[in-house]
Structure formats: structure tokens, C-alpha cells
Amino acid sequence: MSKPHVSGDAATFWEQHYAKMTKPSGGRPSAILARFADGRSARHALDLGCARGDDAIWLAKRGWTVTGVDVADAALSAAREAAGKAGVASRVKYERHDLGASFPQGTFDLVTAMFLHSPVAFDRTAVLRRAAAAVAPNGLLLIGAHGSRAPWSWAARDTVYPTAQDELTELKLDPSAWRALFLGPIEREATGPNGQKAIVVDNVVAIERNMLSGRN
Ligand SMILES: C[S@@+](CC[C@H](N)C(=O)[O-])C[C@H]1O[C@@H](n2cnc3c(N)ncnc32)[C@H](O)[C@@H]1O
């Protein structure tokens, strides 16, 4: 993955990022979330790096109660407003955390980390291990990560992206505690900040915690 190239703290970078956004969010869920969460029993979900709330709203509309987490207050304010407009405010709550420093309480039937990438240094592996620990028995850990560089990306041109298997191996989870639903690349058409289109690759880790396992 690309090396972090912005110094300072995550909150400052991401607040500035969202302050520059003049257009409302597209309101569409991540294709990965729609593919892997659709049809699951709607219970409690945790969305790490929830941005302006599109995934959380999609889940809440399907009956989930959702905790969305982001480091940027600007994103969370927009997410709260969007949940209100969508009529799902009672099923979504948002918490501000710098996930490098703190993590929400509780366990969840679905924990998602969609493109939890940042040009500011943070220990992504430690955060994803903490995410795994927050998955309830029979719950799903769903990680979507860039597998190729979109033309508009802030990542360096020579970025080498870990495969889904690399990402899972890095987490050092107990193989007897988890079963893989899907591990690999998926292609999709992505839309850039100015409406430009490109085919990109996403790497997906979709693993379920075994019923009797409380271990990572
Ligand atoms: C690349 S965006 C992805 C947003 C969204 N999940 C999506 O799929 O479009 C990364 C998100 O993670 C948040 N983020 C980055 N670093 C973070 C950190 N250390 N703690 C919490 N959130 C963070 C950012 O504010 C941003 O909303």
C-alpha cells in the first residue's frame, strides 16, 4: 500500500478534506457492502470510516441499527443530517474516534471497514485486528481495500497494493475462529471527484466468526 505522505494528525487532514466538499454525497452504498450484506439478518452493524454516512443509511433502511465512526466531525455532521433526511435517524448513531487512539464499545454482527485508507500514518492492521475483535459469533467482518490505483487517487503511481490474502495474513487471526466467505479482487466502475469514470480493482476480505469462538 502507499506510504503515508501527509504529516500531522488524521483529524486535521480529514476535516480539511470534507470542508472542501461542496456537493452532497452520492447516497449510494459501497458495491461491496451491497453484495455481501444484502440478505443477512439485520442486527447491529459498525461502520469504520463511515464518511458522510451512505453505507450506514443503506444498512439502516434495511433494518440494521448502525454505529458509524469517523475522525472528521464535518463528515459526521453531514452523515447525521443525511440519516435524518432518509428517515432512519433513530437507527443510526455516529461516534467520533481517531481509530488509532480509541474504538467504539461493544460487539457487532457486521463490522465494515470500507476503504479505511489515509495518507496520514495510522496502524491500519491494529485497527482491523480491533475490528475483528468486535465481531460477534456468526458475525461478518467485511474489509474493502483498494487493489489498483484510480487515476484521481492521492496514492503514489508506483503503489503496490496488498492482495486480500496478504491483508488477512497480516491480521494474524486464529484460522479456527473464522471462515472465509470471500477473499479476492472484484472489478468495478468507479466515479472520481469530478465525475470521471475508471475501472478499478477492490480487494475484499469477507470472513465470518465461528459460532463458538470468542477468540481472534
Ligand atoms: C477513503 S475514505 C472512505 C470512506 C467510506 N468508507 C467509503 O467507502 O467511501 C476514509 C474515511 O476514513 C476516515 N478516517 C481516516 N483516518 C481515520 C482515523 N484514524 N480514524 C477514524 N476515521 C478515519 C476518513 O475521515 C474518511 O471518511
The ligand as an ORCA input file, in Angstrom:
! r2SCAN-3c Opt
* xyz 0 1
  C     -11.021      6.867      1.918
  S     -12.324      7.384      2.947
  C     -13.525      6.053      2.772
  C     -14.894      6.458      3.196
  C     -16.004      5.432      3.024
  N     -15.903      4.329      3.951
  C     -16.090      4.940      1.606
  O     -16.069      3.727      1.397
  O     -16.218      5.747      0.695
  C     -11.627      7.075      4.556
  C     -12.529      7.540      5.696
  O     -11.920      7.142      6.917
  C     -11.862      8.238      7.814
  N     -10.624      8.090      8.591
  C      -9.358      8.198      8.139
  N      -8.481      8.017      9.136
  C      -9.223      7.778     10.252
  C      -8.903      7.519     11.620
  N      -7.630      7.477     12.047
  N      -9.924      7.317     12.492
  C     -11.223      7.355     12.082
  N     -11.584      7.607     10.801
  C     -10.600      7.821      9.907
  C     -11.846      9.480      6.945
  O     -12.323     10.637      7.590
  C     -12.717      9.044      5.760
  O     -14.066      9.374      5.983
*
